[in-house]
Amino acid sequence: MNDDTNELHLQLFNILLRWDKDPAYDLGRGEHDLRALLQPGEPREGAMSDPKPCPFCGGEATVEYYDDDGYCVGCDGCPARMDRTYASEEEAIAAWNRRAEPTQDLEADALNRLGQEILTINRANGWTVATPESWDDERHIPALLCLIHSEVSEALEGFRHGDRENVAEELADTLIRVLDLACGLGIDMDGEVERKLAKNRERGLRHGGKRI
C-alpha cells in the first residue's frame, strides 16, 4: 500500500468520524467532501476555504474538533489558537481567516498638528513641556508618563461611579497628555499609529491567545 493510498484512507476515516461525532455535519456536506476526495480537481459547490497561515509565525493552521464544544483553529507551529469554539468547521475557519480591512487614512498629520497645538497651549499656560533633549532627563519623562497613567486611573474611577461625562473628559485628558509628551519628544505619532494599525490588521481574531 503506497503513501497516497494511506492518505486517502486517512481522509476517508476522518470524514466518517465527523459523520459519527458532529451533529452539524449533515449528509449533504459529507457527500460533498467524499466527492471532492474521490474526484480531485473537480470544484464543488459551497466548498470550504482552508485556514490562512498563522498571522504570528506564518505556520500552517488546522481545524481542531472538541467533542463537547465544537471547532476552533490553531497554529501547528506556535501556541496561537482561537479562544472560543464554533458550531461548524466553516464558522471556525471564517473567523480565523477574518482580517480587519484598512480604513480611510487619517487626515495627514492630524495627530502631529494636534500635538503642536497642545504644546503651544501648555507653554502659554506656564507648563514645562518635553523636548527632544528631554529624553535624557531621568525625572521629567517618567513624571510625564505617570501623569498619563493618572488620567487613565481617573477615567477608571469615573466608570466605577457611573459618570460617563467624567470618563469622556479623563480620556480626553489622557490623549492630550500622550500627544504633549510624544510630540514634545519629536515622535511622529501619525506615522507610528499608521504603522501599528497596519500590523494589527494582519494579526487575526483575538490574536495572542490571551483572554482579554
N, C-alpha and C positions, 0 to 999 in steps of 0.2 A: 504494500500500500504506500503510495507516494505522499509527499507533503501536501500537494494540492487536494488529494482525497481526504486526508486527515483534517485539513482546514474546512472543507465542505461539510464533513460530518460534525465538526465542532459547531459551525454556524447553524446547521440543522438542529442540533441539540439545544442551542440557545433559544432558537425560535420556539421549539416545543416546550422548553422550560418556561418561557414567558407566557405561552398559552395556558400553562398549568397554574402559574403563580400570580399573574397580573389580570385582574378582572377587567381592566380598561383595554386590554389587548384583545380586540374582538376578532371574529373570524375573517372579516374583510381585510383588516390590517395584516393578519397573519398570512392570508393568501397573497397579498401584495409582496410581502417580504420573501415568501417562498418563490414567487415568480422571479423576483429580482435576483435571488440566489441561484436558481436553476437556469435562468436565461440571462446571463450577464450581458451588459451593454445595451439592454432594452430599457428605455426610460419608463418609469411607472408613474401614474397619476398620484399626486399627493405624497411623493417621496420626501423623506426627511432629509434635512441638511445635516452634515456632520458637525460636531462641536469645533469651533475655531480653536487655534492654538492658544495655549495659556498666555494671558497678557503680561505675565511677570517674567517667565523664563523661556517662553516660546515653545515649550514642550507639548507633546500630544495630550489631548484631553479625552477622557472616556466617560460614558454614562454608567452610573452605578445604581443598582436597584436594591432597596431595602424592603424586606417582606412586609413590614407593618407601616412604613412611612411613604414609600414611593420612590421617585427618581431624583437624582441630583447628578451634577457633573463635577469631576475633579481632575486635577492635573496628574499625569503619571510621573512627572519629573521634579515636582516640588510640592509643598504642602497646600497649595492653593486649592480650595474646594468651596462649593456653594454652601451657604449656611442654612438652607432650607430645602425641602423636597417638593416635588410636583407630582400630580396625579398621573401624568403621562410622560413618556420619554421626549415627545415633541415639545412639550411645555418646558421641560428642563433644558433642552438644547437651545430653544429660542431665548430663554432667559440668560443662559451662559453666553450666547452669541451677541446679545444686545450690547451695543456700544453707543455711547452718547454722541449725538450728531453735533457738529460745530454750530454755534450760534453766530449771529452777526458780530463782527469785530467791534470792540469798544471804540467809541469816538477817539480819534488819535490824541494821545497824550492827555486823556481826560483825568486820569488819576494824578499824573505828574503836575498838571496845571492846578488841580485842586490842592495838591500838597504845597505848591508855591504860594497859593493864596492863604493857606493856613499858616505858613511860616511868616508871611507878611503881617497877618493879624496878630500873631503871638509876639513878634518883635515889637509891634506898635503898642502892645499891652504890657511891655516891660519884661517878658519872659525870655530866658536864655534858651535859645534853640540849638539843636545839634548842627554840626557842620562836618564835612568830610574829615577834617582834622580831629574831630571828637572821637573817632574810632579808637584812639589810643588812650582815651580818658577812662580809667578803671572805675570811676564813680558815676560820671554823668550818664553814660549809656545804660548801665544797669538800673539807675534810678528812673530813667525814662521807660525802660521795659517794665519796671514794677508799676509805674503809673498806668500803663496799658492794662496790666493784669488787674489793677484796682477797678478800672472801668468795667471790665468783664465781670468782676465779683459784684459790683453794684447792680449790673444787669440781672445777675442771678438772684440777688435779694429782691429786686423788683418783681421778678417772676414768682418768687416764693410768696409774695404778698398780693399776687394777682393784679399788679399795677402795670398794665400794658403800655401806657404812655411813658412811664419811667423806664421800662425796658427799652423802648424805642430811643429815648434820649440817651441812655447809657451806651447803647450800641453805636449811636452817632458819635458820642464822645470817644468810644474805642477806635472807630475809624479815623477820627481826627487825630488822635494821638499816634496811631500807626503811621499815617501819612506824614505827620510832623517829624517823626523820627526818621522814617525811610527817606523822605525827600531831603531832609536836612543832611543826611549822610551821603546824598548823591545817588541813591539807589533808583534805578529806572523801574518804578512799580508797574507801569503799563506793560513793559516788556516781560517782567517777572511773572505777572498774572497770566499773560498770554502763554508763556512757556509752561506754566503749571497747568493751565486748562488743557493745553494740547496733550500733556502727559496723562491727565485724568481721563480724557476722552477714550484712551486706549486701555484703561485698567479693568473694565468689565464690571459685572454686577457685584456690588458689595465686596470689592477687592480686599485682599489682605487676610481673609479668613478670620477677621475679628467680629465679635458680637455686636459692637457699636462703633 
